[in-house]
Amino acid sequence: MGVSLSESAAREVKKVMAEQSTPTEMYLRVGVQGGGCSGMSYTLGFDANVTERDRVIEIHGVKLAVDKKFEPYLEGTVVDFYDGLEKRGFVFNNPNVVKTCGCGSSFQV
């Protein structure tokens, strides 16, 4: 699969799952959707359902699911977690991005 998860992101996902009492059989679903200043934005959430359209792997103890139709947009992407003074949250390090918006929440490939 072209998407991976850093150790710090995996730790944060596990922390959120524990805080929300999320069942361990849930998957972290990574995807994209149309919208935003640059045309596309990332999606990230928990999902209990996977289909034959999904690529599923386990990274650092987190089950990750990505719909195959998003692979061209996400190939080589690393989902990381940043925890600094000025901001805190998940970041997508995507080598395919050719343009992002000023706020950093949307992209173009």
N, C-alpha and C positions, 0 to 999 in steps of 0.2 A: 504494500500500500504506500502511496506517496505522502501520507501524512504521518507525522510522529509527534510525540509528546515528551517534553523535557521532564526531568525528575522533579523540578520545582512545580511544574504544572500538575503533574500526577499527584504530588503531595497535597496541593490545594484542592484538587478534585476530590480526593479521598476525605479531606477535612470537611468540605461542603456536603458530601454524601453523608458523613457521620452526623453533622449538625442538623441536616434535614431528615434524618432517619430514612435515607433513600435505600431501597432494597439493593443488595449486592448484585442481583442479576440485571441491573440496569446498565445501559451502555451510554457512553459519552458520545453524542452524535455531533460530528463536525460537518458543516456544509456552507453553501453560499446562497444568497438570494439577490434578486435584482433590487436596485435602489441605492440611495446615497448619492453624494455629489459626483463620484467617479464611476458610477454604474453598478457596482456590486458591493455587498457587505457580507461579512462572515456570520454564520450562525453557530451557536454552541449551546447544547442542552442535554438533558437526560432523556432516554428513550428506552422503553422496555421491548419494543418490537424491532426486529430486523427481518429483512426479506432477502431473496436471492439477488436483488439489485445491490445489496450492500457488501462492502469489503469490511471484514471484522478482524481485528487483531487485538492482542493484549500487550500493553506497554507499561512497564513499571507497576503492574498490578491493576491497571485500569483497562477495561474493555472499551475499545474505540470502534465506532461504526461510521462509515462514509459511503454515501450513495455513489455508485460508480459513475453516474453522469457528472459529478463534481470533480472527478479526478483530474481532468485537464487544467482546471483552475487551481487545484490544491497540490499538484505534484511537487514534492520536495518541501512542503510547508512544515514548519515546526511550531507547535502550539507551546508557548512558554508562559510563565507567570512572572510578572514584574511587581516588586513590592518596594517602592521608593517613597521619598518624602513628598514629591509632587503628584504622584499618581500610584494607583495600585490596581492590578487586574491582569486578565489574560491578554496576551499579544500574539499575533500571527506573523511569523517570520516566513514570508512567501517569496521565493526567488523569482517567480513568474510575474510579479507586479511591475508594470511599466509606469503607473501613475497612481497617486493616492490623493485624497482630498486634504485640506488643511487640518481638519480635526482628526484625521487618521483612522476614521471608522469605515471608510469605503475605499475601493480599489478598482483598478482596471488591469486586465491581462492582455 
